[in-house]
Amino acid sequence: MLNDYRNARVALVFGVLVAFGAGAAAAQERAAVVGVDAVRVEPLTQTFPVIGRVVSRQRGVVAARVAGPLVEMLVEVGDRVAAGDVIARLDRRRLSLAVDLRETELREAEANRRTLEASLALAAQTLARLRGLRGSASFSKARFDDAEQEMARARAILTEAGARLDRAQVQLDLARYDLEQATVVAPYAGVVNRRHTEAGAYLSVGAPVVDLVDDRALELEADVPTDRLIGLVPGRAVEAELDDGTRHRAVVRAQLPEENPMTRTRALRFSATWGETRKPLAANQSATLMIPLGALREVTTVHKDAVINSPRGSIVYLVEDGAAALRPVRLGEAVGGRFEVADGLAPGDLTVIRGNERLRPGQPVRPQAGAPAVADAAATPTRETN
């Protein structure tokens, strides 16, 4: 009896252990939720940093175009102006009087020309009358010759009067232009960076009034070593990082045809696509441009979080037929947040980037909701490395 009881108890314990082991195995085989990312192909080039600067495509001194006393300054340093806004006004009284004087001279020239036109008509009438007396006893050859000369003289004087009239008209136009230029206006939109003068000062022609900077037409400039210029043709895109840490896309606009003999560099201008910045852009702000060392090449890349370092080297878990598959890989250079794959993976392979540290080969896996499917390798953006 005692042995039968012991045998039944052992059988019961063994059954419980078997049931527990089966439950544990089933729990282990439950699908693990993981984050995934597809292996893809993208352009890669090695780069090196070059310190550049933000420059304005329009900046300079707004100068006086006429001489005269400055009576009013309408802007302060830091003011934003639009093209055509009034910056300053010079005294207009003297210039207005000059316009009146030129108008009077023009009227005088017009009256003088009308007088000479009448003299020419009289000379022509006299010459015609003497020409009509030819063949008669009262015809005088000497008087006829004098009349012809007088006619020629009247024509010449009238031509001279016409030139004086044209000159008077031009002088009037110049006086009116000077009067218009007594109002100093902004030639383009920008910000007043400096005031060179104050009301009450006498300005000569070309005297500076303000410095104006167009802060909405900013681009990048960098001095690049001449041995690194190959491939930097107009239209080539590079990455630029401002001193506030923000990154932006820049495209080569022009290569200036002048070399610095001291540094053996040439200045390049880049048109920038400005994104969000942590502080307002300003002319001469520092920037670092990643200049390519060579031509672009297509590489296969894998997300950095998919790579696990093991004693046997780098490994990656793939999702194949709903299960985790271990794959050893050989990596190349870093490409932003990814690694170049030298061997072991192909474009389109779905790698595990979250939850891979707890996986084991063959374990069922389920991609996290909203995780990307196999990526289109041709639709990936250009990335560069240094």
C-alpha positions as CSV (number, residue, x, y, z in Angstrom):
1,M,0.0,0.0,0.0
2,L,2.7,2.4,0.9
3,N,4.7,1.8,-2.3
4,D,1.5,2.3,-4.4
5,Y,1.0,5.7,-2.6
6,R,4.5,6.7,-3.2
7,N,4.4,5.8,-6.9
8,A,1.2,7.7,-7.4
9,R,2.7,10.8,-5.8
10,V,5.8,10.6,-8.0
11,A,3.6,10.3,-11.1
12,L,1.6,13.4,-10.0
13,V,4.8,15.5,-9.4
14,F,6.3,14.3,-12.7
15,G,3.1,15.3,-14.5
16,V,3.1,18.8,-13.0
17,L,6.7,19.3,-14.0
18,V,6.0,18.2,-17.5
19,A,3.0,20.5,-17.8
20,F,5.1,23.4,-16.4
21,G,7.9,22.7,-18.8
22,A,5.5,22.7,-21.7
23,G,4.0,26.0,-20.6
24,A,7.4,27.6,-20.3
25,A,8.4,26.4,-23.8
26,A,5.1,27.7,-25.2
27,A,5.8,31.1,-23.5
28,Q,9.3,31.2,-25.0
29,E,7.9,30.5,-28.4
30,R,5.4,33.4,-28.2
31,A,6.2,36.0,-30.9
32,A,8.4,38.9,-29.7
33,V,7.4,42.4,-30.8
34,V,10.4,44.1,-32.5
35,G,11.2,47.3,-34.3
36,V,12.5,46.8,-37.9
37,D,14.3,48.7,-40.6
38,A,15.1,47.8,-44.2
39,V,18.6,47.6,-45.6
40,R,18.8,50.1,-48.4
41,V,21.1,51.6,-51.0
42,E,22.1,55.3,-50.9
43,P,24.8,57.6,-52.2
44,L,28.0,58.0,-50.2
45,T,31.1,60.1,-50.5
46,Q,34.0,60.9,-48.1
47,T,34.0,64.5,-47.0
48,F,36.3,66.9,-45.1
49,P,35.2,70.0,-43.2
50,V,35.9,73.6,-44.5
51,I,35.1,76.6,-42.4
52,G,32.9,79.1,-44.3
53,R,30.7,82.0,-43.6
54,V,27.2,83.3,-44.3
55,V,27.3,86.2,-46.8
56,S,24.6,88.5,-48.2
57,R,24.2,88.7,-52.0
58,Q,23.3,92.4,-51.5
59,R,25.0,94.6,-49.1
60,G,26.9,97.9,-49.2
61,V,26.9,101.6,-48.7
62,V,23.9,103.8,-49.7
63,A,25.5,107.1,-50.8
64,A,24.3,110.6,-51.6
65,R,23.9,111.2,-55.3
66,V,23.8,115.0,-55.0
67,A,25.6,117.5,-52.8
68,G,23.8,119.5,-50.2
69,P,22.9,119.8,-46.5
70,L,21.2,116.8,-44.9
71,V,18.0,117.9,-43.2
72,E,16.4,114.6,-42.1
73,M,17.4,111.1,-41.3
74,L,14.4,108.7,-41.2
75,V,16.0,105.4,-40.2
76,E,17.8,104.0,-37.2
77,V,20.4,101.2,-37.0
78,G,18.5,97.9,-37.1
79,D,15.5,99.3,-39.0
80,R,14.2,97.1,-41.8
81,V,13.4,98.9,-45.0
82,A,11.8,97.9,-48.3
83,A,13.1,98.8,-51.7
84,G,12.1,102.4,-52.4
85,D,11.6,103.4,-48.7
86,V,13.0,106.9,-47.9
87,I,16.2,106.8,-45.8
88,A,17.1,110.5,-45.7
89,R,16.3,113.9,-47.2
90,L,18.7,116.6,-48.3
91,D,17.8,120.3,-48.5
92,R,15.7,120.8,-51.7
93,R,15.5,124.6,-51.8
94,R,18.7,125.2,-53.8
95,L,18.0,122.3,-56.1
96,S,14.4,123.5,-56.7
97,L,15.8,127.0,-57.6
98,A,18.2,125.3,-60.0
99,V,15.2,123.7,-61.7
100,D,13.5,127.1,-62.0
101,L,16.6,128.6,-63.5
102,R,16.9,125.8,-66.1
103,E,13.3,126.2,-67.0
104,T,13.8,129.9,-67.6
105,E,16.9,129.2,-69.7
106,L,14.9,126.7,-71.8
107,R,12.1,129.2,-72.4
108,E,14.8,131.8,-73.4
109,A,16.3,129.3,-75.9
110,E,12.9,128.5,-77.3
111,A,12.2,132.2,-77.9
112,N,15.6,132.8,-79.4
113,R,15.0,130.0,-81.8
114,R,11.6,131.4,-82.9
115,T,13.3,134.8,-83.6
116,L,16.0,133.1,-85.7
117,E,13.3,131.1,-87.6
118,A,11.6,134.5,-88.4
119,S,15.0,135.9,-89.6
120,L,15.5,132.8,-91.8
121,A,12.0,133.2,-93.3
122,L,12.8,136.9,-94.1
123,A,16.1,136.0,-95.7
124,A,14.3,133.3,-97.8
125,Q,11.7,135.8,-98.8
126,T,14.3,138.3,-99.9
127,L,16.2,135.7,-101.9
128,A,13.0,134.6,-103.6
129,R,12.1,138.1,-104.6
130,L,15.6,138.7,-106.1
131,R,15.4,135.4,-107.9
132,G,12.2,136.6,-109.5
133,L,13.9,139.7,-110.9
134,R,16.4,137.7,-113.0
135,G,16.4,138.7,-116.6
136,S,15.0,142.2,-115.8
137,A,16.9,145.5,-115.9
138,S,16.5,145.9,-112.1
139,F,18.2,142.5,-111.2
140,S,21.5,143.0,-109.4
141,K,23.9,140.1,-109.3
142,A,25.7,141.5,-106.2
143,R,22.5,141.9,-104.2
144,F,21.4,138.3,-105.2
145,D,24.8,136.9,-104.0
146,D,24.4,138.8,-100.7
147,A,21.0,137.5,-100.2
148,E,22.2,133.9,-100.7
149,Q,24.9,134.4,-98.2
150,E,22.5,135.9,-95.7
151,M,20.2,132.9,-96.2
152,A,23.1,130.5,-95.5
153,R,24.1,132.5,-92.4
154,A,20.5,132.5,-91.1
155,R,20.3,128.7,-91.5
156,A,23.6,128.3,-89.5
157,I,22.5,130.6,-86.7
158,L,19.2,128.7,-86.5
159,T,21.1,125.3,-86.3
160,E,23.2,126.8,-83.4
161,A,20.1,128.0,-81.7
162,G,18.6,124.5,-82.0
163,A,21.7,123.0,-80.3
164,R,21.4,125.6,-77.5
165,L,17.8,124.6,-77.0
166,D,18.6,120.9,-76.8
167,R,21.4,121.8,-74.3
168,A,18.9,123.8,-72.2
169,Q,16.5,120.9,-72.2
170,V,19.2,118.4,-71.0
171,Q,20.3,120.8,-68.3
172,L,16.7,121.1,-67.1
173,D,16.4,117.3,-67.0
174,L,19.6,117.1,-64.9
175,A,18.3,119.7,-62.5
176,R,15.1,117.8,-62.1
177,Y,17.1,114.6,-61.6
178,D,19.2,116.2,-58.9
179,L,16.0,117.4,-57.2
180,E,14.7,113.8,-57.2
181,Q,17.9,112.5,-55.7
182,A,17.7,114.9,-52.8
183,T,15.5,112.1,-51.3
184,V,17.8,109.1,-50.5
185,V,15.9,105.8,-50.9
186,A,16.8,102.2,-50.3
187,P,17.9,100.5,-53.5
188,Y,16.8,97.1,-52.2
189,A,15.2,95.6,-49.1
190,G,17.4,95.0,-46.1
191,V,18.4,96.1,-42.6
192,V,20.2,99.3,-41.7
193,N,23.5,98.1,-40.3
194,R,25.2,101.5,-39.8
195,R,24.5,105.3,-40.0
196,H,27.4,107.3,-41.4
197,T,26.0,110.8,-40.9
198,E,23.4,112.9,-39.1
199,A,21.0,115.7,-39.9
200,G,22.9,119.0,-40.3
201,A,25.9,117.5,-42.1
202,Y,26.8,118.7,-45.6
203,L,27.1,115.8,-48.0
204,S,29.2,115.8,-51.1
205,V,28.3,113.5,-54.1
206,G,29.1,109.9,-53.1
207,A,29.2,110.6,-49.4
208,P,28.0,107.5,-47.4
209,V,24.6,107.7,-45.7
210,V,23.9,104.2,-44.3
211,D,25.2,100.6,-44.6
212,L,22.4,98.3,-45.9
213,V,22.4,94.5,-45.6
214,D,19.9,92.3,-47.3
215,D,19.5,89.5,-44.7
216,R,16.9,87.6,-46.7
217,A,19.2,86.9,-49.6
218,L,21.9,85.0,-47.8
219,E,24.2,82.3,-49.1
220,L,27.4,80.6,-48.1
221,E,31.0,81.3,-49.0
222,A,34.0,79.1,-48.3
223,D,37.7,79.1,-49.3
224,V,38.4,75.6,-50.6
225,P,41.9,74.2,-51.3
226,T,42.6,74.1,-55.1
227,D,43.4,70.4,-55.0
228,R,39.9,69.7,-53.6
229,L,38.0,71.5,-56.3
230,I,37.5,68.6,-58.6
231,G,33.8,67.7,-58.7
232,L,32.7,71.0,-57.1
233,V,30.8,72.1,-60.2
234,P,27.7,74.3,-60.1
235,G,24.8,72.2,-58.9
236,R,26.8,69.9,-56.6
237,A,25.1,69.6,-53.3
238,V,26.9,69.5,-49.9
239,E,25.9,69.6,-46.3
240,A,26.5,72.8,-44.2
241,E,26.4,73.1,-40.4
242,L,25.9,76.5,-38.8
243,D,27.5,77.5,-35.5
244,D,24.2,76.9,-33.8
245,G,24.4,73.2,-34.7
246,T,21.7,73.2,-37.3
247,R,22.3,71.5,-40.7
248,H,21.3,72.7,-44.1
249,R,21.6,71.8,-47.7
250,A,23.9,73.9,-49.9
251,V,24.5,73.8,-53.6
252,V,27.5,75.1,-55.5
253,R,26.4,78.3,-57.3
254,A,29.8,79.6,-58.6
255,Q,33.5,79.1,-58.3
256,L,35.3,82.5,-58.3
257,P,38.1,82.7,-60.8
258,E,40.7,84.1,-58.3
259,E,43.2,82.1,-56.3
260,N,44.7,83.2,-53.0
261,P,48.5,82.8,-53.5
262,M,49.2,82.6,-49.8
263,T,46.7,79.8,-49.0
264,R,46.2,78.3,-52.4
265,T,42.5,78.4,-52.0
266,R,39.6,79.6,-54.2
267,A,36.3,81.1,-53.0
268,L,33.2,79.1,-53.7
269,R,29.6,80.4,-53.4
270,F,26.8,78.1,-52.3
271,S,23.1,78.7,-52.5
272,A,21.6,77.4,-49.3
273,T,18.2,75.9,-48.5
274,W,17.7,77.2,-45.0
275,G,15.7,75.1,-42.6
276,E,15.0,75.8,-39.0
277,T,17.8,77.6,-37.1
278,R,18.3,78.1,-33.4
279,K,19.2,81.8,-33.9
280,P,18.5,84.3,-36.6
281,L,20.8,84.2,-39.6
282,A,23.4,86.9,-40.0
283,A,26.1,88.0,-42.5
284,N,29.5,86.6,-41.6
285,Q,28.0,83.9,-39.3
286,S,30.3,80.9,-39.1
287,A,29.4,77.7,-41.0
288,T,31.2,74.4,-41.7
289,L,30.8,72.9,-45.1
290,M,31.4,69.2,-45.8
291,I,33.4,69.2,-49.0
292,P,33.5,65.9,-50.9
293,L,36.9,64.2,-51.4
294,G,35.7,62.2,-54.4
295,A,32.8,61.2,-56.6
296,L,29.6,59.8,-55.2
297,R,29.2,56.0,-55.0
298,E,26.2,53.8,-54.2
299,V,26.5,51.7,-51.0
300,T,24.3,49.3,-49.1
301,T,23.6,50.5,-45.6
302,V,22.1,49.1,-42.4
303,H,20.7,51.0,-39.4
304,K,23.3,51.4,-36.6
305,D,20.8,50.0,-34.0
306,A,20.5,46.7,-35.9
307,V,24.2,45.9,-35.4
308,I,25.2,43.8,-32.3
309,N,28.8,43.4,-31.4
310,S,29.7,39.9,-30.4
311,P,33.0,38.0,-29.7
312,R,32.7,36.6,-33.2
313,G,32.2,40.0,-34.8
314,S,29.2,42.1,-35.9
315,I,25.9,40.3,-36.2
316,V,22.4,41.4,-37.3
317,Y,19.0,39.8,-36.7
318,L,16.8,39.5,-39.8
319,V,13.1,38.9,-40.0
320,E,12.6,35.9,-42.2
321,D,9.3,34.0,-42.5
322,G,8.1,35.5,-39.2
323,A,11.2,34.3,-37.3
324,A,14.5,35.9,-36.2
325,A,17.5,34.8,-38.3
326,L,21.0,35.5,-37.2
327,R,23.3,36.9,-39.9
328,P,27.0,37.8,-39.5
329,V,28.0,41.0,-41.3
330,R,31.1,42.9,-42.4
331,L,30.7,46.7,-42.0
332,G,32.4,49.6,-43.7
333,E,32.2,53.4,-43.1
334,A,29.6,55.2,-41.1
335,V,26.9,57.0,-43.1
336,G,25.2,59.3,-40.7
337,G,23.1,57.0,-38.5
338,R,23.8,54.0,-40.6
339,F,26.8,51.7,-41.5
340,E,28.0,50.7,-44.9
341,V,27.6,47.0,-45.5
342,A,30.6,45.4,-47.1
343,D,29.2,41.8,-46.9
344,G,26.3,39.8,-45.4
345,L,23.2,41.8,-46.3
346,A,21.3,42.7,-49.4
347,P,19.0,45.7,-50.1
348,G,15.5,45.1,-48.9
349,D,16.5,42.7,-46.0
350,L,14.4,43.6,-42.9
351,T,16.6,44.0,-39.9
352,V,15.6,44.2,-36.2
353,I,16.6,47.5,-34.6
354,R,14.6,47.3,-31.3
355,G,14.3,44.3,-29.1
356,N,17.2,42.5,-30.9
357,E,19.3,42.2,-27.7
358,R,16.8,39.6,-26.3
359,L,16.3,37.5,-29.4
360,R,17.6,34.1,-30.2
361,P,17.8,32.4,-33.7
362,G,14.5,30.9,-34.8
363,Q,12.4,32.8,-32.3
364,P,9.0,34.0,-33.7
365,V,8.9,37.8,-34.1
366,R,6.2,40.3,-34.9
367,P,7.2,43.7,-36.3
368,Q,5.9,46.6,-34.2
369,A,2.7,48.2,-35.3
370,G,3.5,51.1,-37.7
371,A,7.0,49.7,-38.5
372,P,8.1,50.3,-42.1
373,A,7.9,47.6,-44.7
374,V,10.7,46.8,-47.1
375,A,12.1,50.2,-48.1
376,D,12.5,51.4,-51.6
377,A,16.2,51.7,-52.0
378,A,15.9,54.2,-54.9
379,A,13.9,56.6,-52.8
380,T,16.5,57.3,-50.0
381,P,18.1,60.7,-49.5
382,T,21.7,61.5,-50.2
383,R,24.0,61.2,-47.2
384,E,27.6,62.1,-46.8
385,T,30.2,61.2,-44.3
386,N,33.5,62.5,-43.1
